[in-house]
Amino acid sequence: MPDPSDDAAAALERAWQEHWARLLALLVGRFRRLDLAEDALADAFAAAVRTWPADGIPDSPAAWLLTAARRRALDQVRSETIARRREPLMVVDAEARVAAATAVDDGGHIPDERLRMLFTCCHPALSPDARAALCLRFVSGLSVGEIARLFLVQESTMAARLTRAKKKVAAAGIPFTVPAPDRLADRLDVVAAVIYLVFTSGYAPATGEEPLRTSSAAEAIRLAGVLDALLPDRIAAEHAVAARSATTNWRRIADLYAELEDLTGSPVVRLARAVAVMEVEGPEAGLALLVGLDSRLPHHHRLPAVRAEFLARAGRPLAAVASFEVAITLCGNDAERNHLRKRAAEVAARRP
């Protein structure tokens, strides 16, 4: 007979992948506290690990987890209230505190709960990087390691950045409320950047065996559609307007990336710009734009991968294969690493 614990473990894994981000967004939206929401949901999953193998998997795992997390969050709020009532000169009405903690601004002008939470987490009192990291962690459910790779920093650096942001939210009393309709545009840039990073985490996951994480990419596409309907004519779409890939307006894309690089100075933008320029002006022009990026992207496998493709197109197979080998060493995704090995073999087979 199948082991019930195996079924429970599989159900928990699915619940983590499919519902963690949505449940966390709901909890943050209700309690307005990142630390409380994260701890309560983690406790709910821990309770599921203990009870599901013995009691059976609930008909609706997501509803079970949300209910358990809400109970834990409410218990924590009540405990904090009782503790404060015992402090001298700080008598606080318990029911009022619980009501305040659980009050919900429905934010009905944003017709999607996850997009609503993206705008909520993008408070202007935080730096853009901190806002984006918080959104990726608490709304999209990415791990600290995954967020670090998207930002091209070490995992310890990102963990510290998230901790500082959460402490600032708590210490400054930053309100987690949905911005009014006339204030949405103030947070649009960071919200759009987060959606782009979620898509990136889906179409090019840095680790694992799968070449695509379709659920993340599909969710990012869905959110982009909702955002475009909410604030039309604001989101860049040049990559997607051509009827066929052969008719892509690479010159326009290269020009837009040049403008973005002027604004941000981002080495990743320079890398993307180099690809567009290569499509317009040829591989040597693309290679010229890669000069100086190695020190700025020392652990980014896509830089040597892009350079390898440029070198191959420029008729320099030996240098291309060497660059592919560097990319293979740096790459953490099994499927992408296999693709790079295949490309290196193809280029090596064509050399004189």
C-alpha positions as CSV (number, residue, x, y, z in Angstrom):
1,M,0.0,0.0,0.0
2,P,1.2,3.6,-0.7
3,D,2.6,5.3,2.3
4,P,0.2,8.1,3.4
5,S,3.2,10.3,4.4
6,D,4.3,10.2,0.7
7,D,1.0,11.5,-0.5
8,A,1.0,14.2,2.2
9,A,4.5,15.3,1.3
10,A,3.5,15.6,-2.3
11,A,0.4,17.6,-1.4
12,L,2.5,19.9,0.7
13,E,5.0,20.4,-2.0
14,R,2.2,21.3,-4.5
15,A,0.6,23.6,-1.9
16,W,4.0,25.4,-1.4
17,Q,4.5,25.9,-5.1
18,E,0.9,26.8,-6.0
19,H,-0.4,28.7,-3.0
20,W,2.4,30.1,-0.8
21,A,2.6,33.4,-2.6
22,R,-1.2,33.9,-2.8
23,L,-1.8,32.9,0.8
24,L,1.0,35.2,2.0
25,A,-0.4,38.1,0.0
26,L,-3.8,37.5,1.6
27,L,-2.3,37.5,5.1
28,V,-0.2,40.6,4.5
29,G,-3.3,42.3,3.1
30,R,-5.4,41.4,6.1
31,F,-2.8,41.9,9.0
32,R,-0.6,44.6,7.4
33,R,2.5,43.1,8.9
34,L,5.1,41.2,6.9
35,D,6.7,39.4,9.8
36,L,3.4,38.3,11.3
37,A,2.1,37.0,7.9
38,E,5.3,35.1,7.1
39,D,5.6,33.5,10.5
40,A,1.9,32.5,10.6
41,L,2.0,30.9,7.2
42,A,5.2,29.0,8.0
43,D,3.6,27.8,11.2
44,A,0.6,26.6,9.2
45,F,2.8,24.6,6.9
46,A,4.6,23.1,9.9
47,A,1.2,22.1,11.3
48,A,0.3,20.5,8.0
49,V,3.6,18.5,8.1
50,R,2.5,17.1,11.5
51,T,-1.2,16.4,10.9
52,W,-1.8,15.6,7.2
53,P,0.0,12.2,7.2
54,A,-2.2,11.0,10.1
55,D,-5.5,12.9,9.5
56,G,-5.5,12.8,5.7
57,I,-5.0,15.6,3.1
58,P,-7.9,18.1,3.4
59,D,-10.2,18.6,0.4
60,S,-8.9,22.1,0.0
61,P,-5.3,22.4,1.2
62,A,-5.1,26.1,0.5
63,A,-8.2,26.8,2.6
64,W,-6.8,24.7,5.4
65,L,-3.5,26.5,5.4
66,L,-5.1,29.9,5.2
67,T,-7.4,29.1,8.1
68,A,-4.6,27.8,10.2
69,A,-2.4,30.8,9.4
70,R,-5.1,33.3,10.3
71,R,-5.7,31.6,13.6
72,R,-2.0,31.8,14.4
73,A,-1.8,35.4,13.4
74,L,-4.8,36.3,15.5
75,D,-3.4,34.5,18.5
76,Q,-0.1,36.4,18.1
77,V,-1.9,39.7,17.9
78,R,-3.9,38.9,21.0
79,S,-0.8,37.8,22.9
80,E,1.0,41.1,22.0
81,T,-2.1,43.0,23.1
82,I,-2.2,41.3,26.5
83,A,1.5,41.9,26.9
84,R,1.1,45.6,26.2
85,R,-1.8,45.9,28.7
86,R,0.5,44.6,31.4
87,E,3.1,47.3,30.7
88,P,2.7,50.5,32.9
89,L,1.2,53.5,31.2
90,M,0.4,51.5,28.1
91,V,-3.1,50.2,28.6
92,V,-4.5,49.2,25.2
93,D,-8.0,47.9,24.4
94,A,-7.5,44.3,23.2
95,E,-10.4,44.2,20.9
96,A,-9.6,47.5,19.3
97,R,-6.1,46.3,18.5
98,V,-7.3,43.1,17.0
99,A,-9.9,45.0,14.9
100,A,-7.2,47.4,13.7
101,A,-4.8,44.6,12.8
102,T,-7.5,42.7,10.9
103,A,-9.1,45.7,9.1
104,V,-9.0,45.4,5.4
105,D,-9.0,48.1,2.7
106,D,-10.6,46.2,-0.1
107,G,-8.7,48.3,-2.8
108,G,-11.5,47.5,-5.2
109,H,-10.0,49.8,-7.8
110,I,-7.3,47.2,-8.4
111,P,-9.2,44.1,-9.7
112,D,-6.7,41.5,-8.7
113,E,-5.5,40.5,-5.2
114,R,-1.9,39.8,-6.1
115,L,-1.5,43.0,-8.1
116,R,-3.2,44.8,-5.2
117,M,-0.5,43.5,-2.9
118,L,2.3,44.5,-5.3
119,F,1.1,48.1,-5.2
120,T,0.7,47.8,-1.4
121,C,4.3,46.5,-0.9
122,C,5.8,49.2,-3.1
123,H,5.6,51.9,-0.5
124,P,7.7,55.0,-1.6
125,A,9.3,55.2,1.9
126,L,11.4,52.2,0.9
127,S,14.2,52.2,-1.7
128,P,13.2,50.7,-5.1
129,D,15.4,47.7,-4.6
130,A,13.9,47.0,-1.2
131,R,10.4,47.4,-2.5
132,A,11.1,45.0,-5.4
133,A,12.7,42.4,-3.1
134,L,9.8,42.5,-0.6
135,C,7.3,42.0,-3.4
136,L,9.2,39.1,-4.8
137,R,9.5,37.5,-1.4
138,F,6.0,38.2,0.0
139,V,3.8,38.5,-3.1
140,S,5.5,36.2,-5.6
141,G,6.9,33.7,-3.0
142,L,10.4,33.5,-4.4
143,S,13.1,32.2,-2.1
144,V,15.8,34.5,-0.8
145,G,18.3,32.6,-3.1
146,E,16.2,33.1,-6.1
147,I,15.7,36.8,-5.4
148,A,19.5,37.2,-4.9
149,R,20.2,35.7,-8.3
150,L,17.7,38.0,-10.0
151,F,19.4,41.0,-8.4
152,L,22.9,39.5,-9.1
153,V,24.0,39.6,-5.4
154,Q,25.0,37.0,-2.9
155,E,22.2,35.3,-0.9
156,S,23.6,36.6,2.4
157,T,23.4,40.2,0.9
158,M,19.8,39.8,-0.1
159,A,18.8,38.2,3.2
160,A,20.3,41.2,5.0
161,R,18.5,43.6,2.6
162,L,15.2,42.0,3.3
163,T,15.8,42.0,7.0
164,R,16.6,45.7,6.9
165,A,13.5,46.5,4.8
166,K,11.2,44.6,7.2
167,K,12.7,46.3,10.2
168,K,12.2,49.7,8.6
169,V,8.6,48.8,7.8
170,A,8.0,47.9,11.5
171,A,10.1,50.7,13.1
172,A,8.7,53.5,10.9
173,G,5.1,52.2,11.0
174,I,4.9,52.2,7.2
175,P,1.2,51.6,6.5
176,F,0.4,48.6,4.3
177,T,-2.6,50.0,2.5
178,V,-3.6,50.0,-1.1
179,P,-2.8,53.4,-2.7
180,A,-5.6,55.5,-4.0
181,P,-6.3,55.4,-7.7
182,D,-4.6,58.8,-8.3
183,R,-1.4,57.5,-6.6
184,L,-1.0,54.2,-8.5
185,A,1.3,55.8,-11.1
186,D,3.8,56.7,-8.4
187,R,4.5,53.0,-7.8
188,L,4.1,51.8,-11.3
189,D,7.8,51.5,-12.2
190,V,8.6,49.2,-9.3
191,V,5.5,47.1,-9.8
192,A,6.4,46.7,-13.5
193,A,10.0,45.8,-12.6
194,V,8.7,43.1,-10.2
195,I,6.5,41.6,-12.8
196,Y,9.4,41.5,-15.2
197,L,11.6,39.8,-12.6
198,V,8.9,37.2,-11.9
199,F,8.7,36.5,-15.6
200,T,12.5,36.2,-15.7
201,S,12.4,33.7,-12.8
202,G,10.0,31.6,-14.9
203,Y,11.6,31.6,-18.3
204,A,15.1,31.3,-17.1
205,P,15.2,29.7,-13.6
206,A,18.7,29.8,-12.2
207,T,18.6,26.3,-10.6
208,G,16.8,23.0,-11.0
209,E,16.3,20.6,-13.8
210,E,13.5,22.4,-15.7
211,P,14.3,24.8,-18.5
212,L,11.1,26.8,-17.8
213,R,9.0,27.4,-14.7
214,T,5.8,27.9,-16.6
215,S,3.6,28.8,-13.6
216,S,5.7,31.8,-12.7
217,A,6.1,33.0,-16.3
218,A,2.3,32.6,-16.9
219,E,1.5,34.4,-13.7
220,A,3.7,37.3,-14.7
221,I,2.1,37.5,-18.2
222,R,-1.3,37.5,-16.5
223,L,-0.4,40.3,-14.1
224,A,1.1,42.3,-16.9
225,G,-2.2,42.1,-18.8
226,V,-4.2,43.2,-15.7
227,L,-1.8,46.0,-15.1
228,D,-2.0,47.2,-18.7
229,A,-5.8,47.2,-18.5
230,L,-5.6,49.1,-15.2
231,L,-3.1,51.7,-16.5
232,P,-3.2,51.5,-20.3
233,D,-0.5,52.6,-22.7
234,R,2.3,52.6,-20.0
235,I,4.1,49.2,-20.4
236,A,6.9,48.5,-23.0
237,A,6.0,45.8,-25.5
238,E,8.3,46.2,-28.5
239,H,9.5,42.7,-28.2
240,A,6.0,41.3,-28.5
241,V,4.4,43.4,-31.3
242,A,6.0,41.8,-34.3
243,A,3.9,39.2,-36.1
244,R,7.0,37.0,-36.6
245,S,10.4,37.0,-35.0
246,A,12.0,37.8,-38.3
247,T,10.2,41.2,-38.4
248,T,11.2,42.2,-34.9
249,N,12.3,45.9,-34.9
250,W,15.7,45.3,-33.3
251,R,16.8,48.9,-34.1
252,R,13.9,50.3,-32.0
253,I,14.7,47.8,-29.2
254,A,18.4,48.7,-29.3
255,D,17.5,52.4,-29.0
256,L,15.2,51.8,-26.1
257,Y,17.8,49.8,-24.3
258,A,20.3,52.6,-24.8
259,E,17.8,55.0,-23.2
260,L,17.2,52.6,-20.3
261,E,21.0,52.2,-19.8
262,D,21.4,56.0,-19.7
263,L,18.7,56.0,-16.9
264,T,19.9,53.1,-14.9
265,G,23.5,52.3,-15.7
266,S,22.6,48.7,-15.3
267,P,25.1,46.1,-16.6
268,V,22.2,43.7,-17.3
269,V,20.6,46.4,-19.5
270,R,23.9,46.7,-21.3
271,L,23.9,42.9,-21.9
272,A,20.4,43.0,-23.3
273,R,21.3,46.1,-25.4
274,A,24.3,44.2,-26.8
275,V,22.0,41.4,-28.1
276,A,19.8,43.9,-29.9
277,V,22.7,45.8,-31.4
278,M,24.2,42.5,-32.6
279,E,21.0,41.7,-34.4
280,V,21.2,45.1,-36.2
281,E,24.9,45.8,-36.6
282,G,26.5,42.3,-36.4
283,P,28.5,40.3,-33.8
284,E,31.5,42.6,-33.6
285,A,29.3,45.5,-32.6
286,G,27.7,43.3,-30.0
287,L,31.1,42.2,-28.7
288,A,32.2,45.8,-28.3
289,L,29.4,46.5,-25.9
290,L,30.4,43.5,-23.7
291,V,33.8,45.0,-22.9
292,G,34.1,45.9,-19.2
293,L,31.0,43.8,-18.1
294,D,33.0,40.9,-16.6
295,S,33.9,42.8,-13.5
296,R,30.3,44.0,-13.1
297,L,28.7,40.6,-13.7
298,P,31.3,38.2,-12.3
299,H,28.9,35.3,-11.6
300,H,26.4,35.8,-14.3
301,H,26.6,32.9,-16.7
302,R,24.6,34.6,-19.4
303,L,27.4,37.1,-20.1
304,P,29.9,34.4,-21.3
305,A,27.0,32.6,-23.0
306,V,26.1,35.7,-25.0
307,R,29.7,36.4,-25.8
308,A,30.1,32.8,-27.0
309,E,27.1,33.2,-29.4
310,F,28.6,36.5,-30.7
311,L,32.0,34.9,-31.2
312,A,30.4,31.9,-33.0
313,R,28.6,34.3,-35.4
314,A,31.8,36.2,-35.9
315,G,33.5,33.1,-37.2
316,R,35.7,32.6,-34.1
317,P,34.8,29.1,-33.0
318,L,37.8,28.4,-30.7
319,A,37.1,31.5,-28.6
320,A,33.4,30.7,-28.7
321,V,33.8,27.2,-27.3
322,A,36.1,28.6,-24.5
323,S,33.4,31.1,-23.6
324,F,30.7,28.4,-23.6
325,E,32.8,26.5,-21.1
326,V,32.9,29.4,-18.8
327,A,29.2,29.8,-19.0
328,I,28.7,26.1,-18.3
329,T,30.8,26.3,-15.2
330,L,28.8,29.3,-13.8
331,C,25.3,28.0,-14.8
332,G,23.2,26.4,-12.1
333,N,20.2,25.2,-14.2
334,D,20.6,21.7,-15.5
335,A,18.5,22.2,-18.6
336,E,20.3,25.4,-19.5
337,R,23.7,23.8,-18.8
338,N,22.8,21.0,-21.2
339,H,21.8,23.5,-23.9
340,L,25.1,25.3,-23.5
341,R,27.0,22.0,-23.8
342,K,25.1,21.2,-27.0
343,R,25.8,24.6,-28.5
344,A,29.5,24.3,-27.6
345,A,29.6,20.9,-29.4
346,E,27.8,22.3,-32.4
347,V,30.2,25.2,-32.7
348,A,33.2,22.9,-32.1
349,A,32.1,20.6,-34.9
350,R,31.9,23.4,-37.4
351,R,35.4,24.7,-36.8
352,P,38.0,24.2,-39.6
